Each structure stands twice: as C-alpha cells, then as structure tokens.
C-alpha cells in the first residue's frame, strides 16, 4: 500500500503516492480512466521506453510517444511533435497524459497537457531522483527557447504524482 501525501490547492489539489513499486497503482489509475471512457497517452523518452517500458507504462490501453532524450528534448520542436501525436491519437478534452521520465519529460509532458485543447489532465511518473523531489510537483511546466531555459511554459498542476522509489536506479549505458 503506497503512502499518500496530498498537495492541498482547493480544486487543484492532487495526491503524491510514494512506494518502491507503484506499477499496480499506475495500472489502477489508467484502468479507472479507461473504464470511465477516457483516452490515455504516455509521453516518455526513448531511454525510458527502452529500459523501463513494462514497469513505467503498464497498460496496453496507453498510446506512447517515445521521443528524444536529454535537455534538447525540452524544445518547441519536440512540443509540436508531442501535440501532433496527441492529435493523431484523437485525444479529446477528457483525455489524460502520463509523463513518464525525468524532469525534461515531466516539463514537456506537462506543458503539452496545459497546451493541448487548452488544458487536459496529466499525471507525473518521475524516474529520476531530481524529478521525484523537484520537477514532478508544483505544476511548473515548459520548454526552452534558443534565448534561454524555461522561457515558454505554464503552471498546470498534475492530477497525481507516482513516486516509485524502486525506479530510481542508474540506467544501463
């Protein structure tokens, strides 16, 4: 049973679940959304998709976007690619995004959720220590511009955060 901490923001409140393996909790959330008739997509990077796909995205009902990896992924070009992916999947206003990865993916996925159809729900599944303690909470989302870091973005609170401490392991080279 995971531990739960609630971020109290009135109607924008959300739970943060903690535990060594939250695969069942993520699966239950996805299954609940799908059972309610909602579409679900995953935004991740190619490293997470290759190394941790079964643990991080445990539901075949999800559609996956596995783009680049690293800070260069946090760009307007990648944001456009993610938004086009969401449109190609025909996600509607009831859809939800699961951002599965480090802080770059959390920022990119959260900003895509804030931007697509003027805002859809998103969930954070951080896979790095920094993302677990910083970027997955607080609703800070965004991308970099050539002029500097995080110059385009929005505050868009997640609907939930799944901090699976067992995921925090160095990725194999």
C-alpha positions as CSV (number, residue, x, y, z in Angstrom):
1,X,0.0,0.0,0.0
2,X,1.6,3.3,-1.0
3,X,2.0,6.3,1.3
4,X,0.0,9.3,0.1
5,X,0.7,13.0,0.6
6,X,-2.0,15.4,-0.7
7,X,-1.0,18.8,-2.1
8,X,-3.8,21.0,-0.9
9,X,-4.7,23.6,-3.6
10,X,-8.5,23.6,-3.3
11,X,-10.0,22.4,-6.6
12,X,-6.4,21.8,-8.0
13,X,-5.4,19.5,-5.1
14,X,-3.7,16.3,-6.0
15,X,-2.1,13.2,-4.4
16,X,1.5,12.2,-4.4
17,X,1.9,8.4,-4.0
18,X,5.1,7.0,-2.6
19,X,6.3,3.4,-2.6
20,X,9.1,1.2,-4.0
21,X,6.9,-0.1,-6.9
22,X,3.8,1.7,-7.9
23,X,3.1,-0.3,-11.1
24,X,-0.2,-1.6,-9.6
25,X,-1.3,2.0,-8.6
26,X,-0.5,3.4,-12.1
27,X,-2.3,0.5,-13.7
28,X,-5.3,1.0,-11.5
29,X,-5.4,4.7,-12.3
30,X,-5.1,4.0,-16.1
31,X,-7.8,1.3,-15.9
32,X,-10.1,3.6,-14.0
33,X,-9.7,6.3,-16.6
34,X,-10.2,3.9,-19.4
35,X,-13.3,2.4,-17.7
36,X,-14.7,5.9,-17.4
37,X,-14.3,6.3,-21.2
38,X,-11.2,8.5,-21.1
39,X,-8.3,8.1,-23.5
40,X,-4.8,7.9,-22.1
41,X,-1.4,8.7,-23.7
42,X,2.2,8.4,-22.4
43,X,4.9,10.9,-23.1
44,X,8.3,9.5,-22.4
45,X,11.7,9.4,-24.0
46,X,13.4,6.7,-25.9
47,X,15.6,5.7,-23.0
48,X,12.7,5.2,-20.6
49,X,10.7,3.4,-23.3
50,X,13.5,1.0,-24.0
51,X,14.7,0.3,-20.4
52,X,11.6,0.6,-18.3
53,X,8.6,0.3,-20.6
54,X,6.9,-2.5,-18.8
55,X,7.3,-1.0,-15.3
56,X,6.6,2.6,-16.2
57,X,3.7,2.2,-18.7
58,X,1.9,-0.9,-17.6
59,X,-1.2,-0.7,-19.7
60,X,-1.8,-1.6,-23.4
61,X,-4.6,1.0,-23.5
62,X,-2.0,3.7,-23.4
63,X,-0.6,5.2,-26.6
64,X,3.1,6.0,-26.3
65,X,5.2,8.9,-27.6
66,X,8.9,8.0,-27.1
67,X,10.8,10.9,-28.5
68,X,14.4,12.1,-27.9
69,X,16.2,12.1,-24.6
70,X,18.1,14.9,-22.8
71,X,17.8,18.7,-22.4
72,X,17.5,19.2,-26.2
73,X,14.1,17.4,-26.0
74,X,12.7,20.3,-24.0
75,X,12.1,22.4,-27.1
76,X,9.3,23.9,-29.2
77,X,10.0,21.3,-31.9
78,X,9.5,18.4,-29.5
79,X,6.4,20.1,-28.0
80,X,5.0,20.3,-31.6
81,X,5.8,16.7,-32.1
82,X,4.0,15.7,-28.9
83,X,1.0,17.8,-29.7
84,X,0.8,16.3,-33.2
85,X,1.0,12.8,-31.6
86,X,-1.9,13.7,-29.2
87,X,-4.0,15.0,-32.1
88,X,-3.2,11.9,-34.2
89,X,-4.4,9.7,-31.3
90,X,-7.6,11.8,-31.4
91,X,-7.5,12.7,-27.7
92,X,-10.3,14.8,-26.5
93,X,-10.8,17.1,-23.5
94,X,-11.5,14.1,-21.3
95,X,-8.1,12.5,-22.1
96,X,-5.1,12.3,-19.8
97,X,-1.3,12.3,-20.3
98,X,1.1,10.3,-18.2
99,X,4.6,11.9,-18.3
100,X,7.0,9.0,-17.6
101,X,10.6,10.0,-17.2
102,X,12.9,12.6,-15.8
103,X,12.4,16.3,-15.3
104,X,12.7,17.1,-19.0
105,X,9.8,14.7,-19.9
106,X,7.8,15.9,-16.9
107,X,8.1,19.6,-18.1
108,X,7.5,18.7,-21.7
109,X,4.5,16.4,-21.0
110,X,3.0,18.8,-18.5
111,X,3.3,21.7,-20.9
112,X,1.8,19.6,-23.7
113,X,-1.1,18.8,-21.3
114,X,-1.5,22.5,-20.5
115,X,-1.5,23.5,-24.2
116,X,-3.4,20.7,-25.9
117,X,-7.1,21.7,-26.2
118,X,-6.3,24.5,-23.8
119,X,-5.6,22.0,-21.0
120,X,-6.1,18.3,-20.3
121,X,-5.3,16.3,-17.2
122,X,-1.8,14.9,-16.7
123,X,-0.1,12.6,-14.3
124,X,3.6,12.6,-13.4
125,X,5.6,9.3,-13.1
126,X,9.1,10.6,-12.4
127,X,12.0,8.2,-13.0
128,X,15.0,10.2,-11.7
129,X,15.7,11.4,-8.2
130,X,15.7,15.1,-9.2
131,X,12.3,14.7,-10.9
132,X,10.9,12.9,-7.9
133,X,11.9,15.7,-5.4
134,X,11.5,18.7,-7.7
135,X,10.0,18.9,-11.2
136,X,7.1,16.4,-10.8
137,X,5.4,18.5,-8.1
138,X,4.3,22.2,-8.2
139,X,2.9,22.3,-11.7
140,X,5.9,24.0,-13.3
141,X,5.9,23.0,-17.0
142,X,7.7,24.4,-20.0
143,X,10.2,24.2,-22.7
144,X,13.4,26.0,-23.6
145,X,13.9,28.6,-26.3
146,X,17.1,29.5,-28.1
147,X,17.2,32.6,-25.9
148,X,17.3,30.6,-22.7
149,X,15.9,27.8,-20.4
150,X,12.2,27.6,-19.4
151,X,11.2,30.8,-21.3
152,X,7.9,29.2,-22.5
153,X,5.7,27.4,-20.1
154,X,2.7,27.4,-17.8
155,X,1.7,26.4,-14.3
156,X,-0.5,23.3,-14.8
157,X,-0.9,21.1,-11.7
158,X,-0.8,17.4,-12.2
159,X,-3.8,15.3,-11.2
160,X,-1.5,12.9,-9.5
161,X,2.2,12.0,-9.0
162,X,3.5,8.4,-8.6
163,X,6.9,8.4,-7.0
164,X,8.2,4.8,-7.3
165,X,11.4,4.9,-5.4
166,X,12.4,1.5,-6.9
167,X,12.6,3.2,-10.3
168,X,15.5,5.3,-9.2
169,X,18.4,3.4,-10.4
170,X,21.1,4.5,-12.9
171,X,20.1,3.5,-16.4
172,X,22.4,1.0,-18.1
173,X,24.7,2.5,-20.7
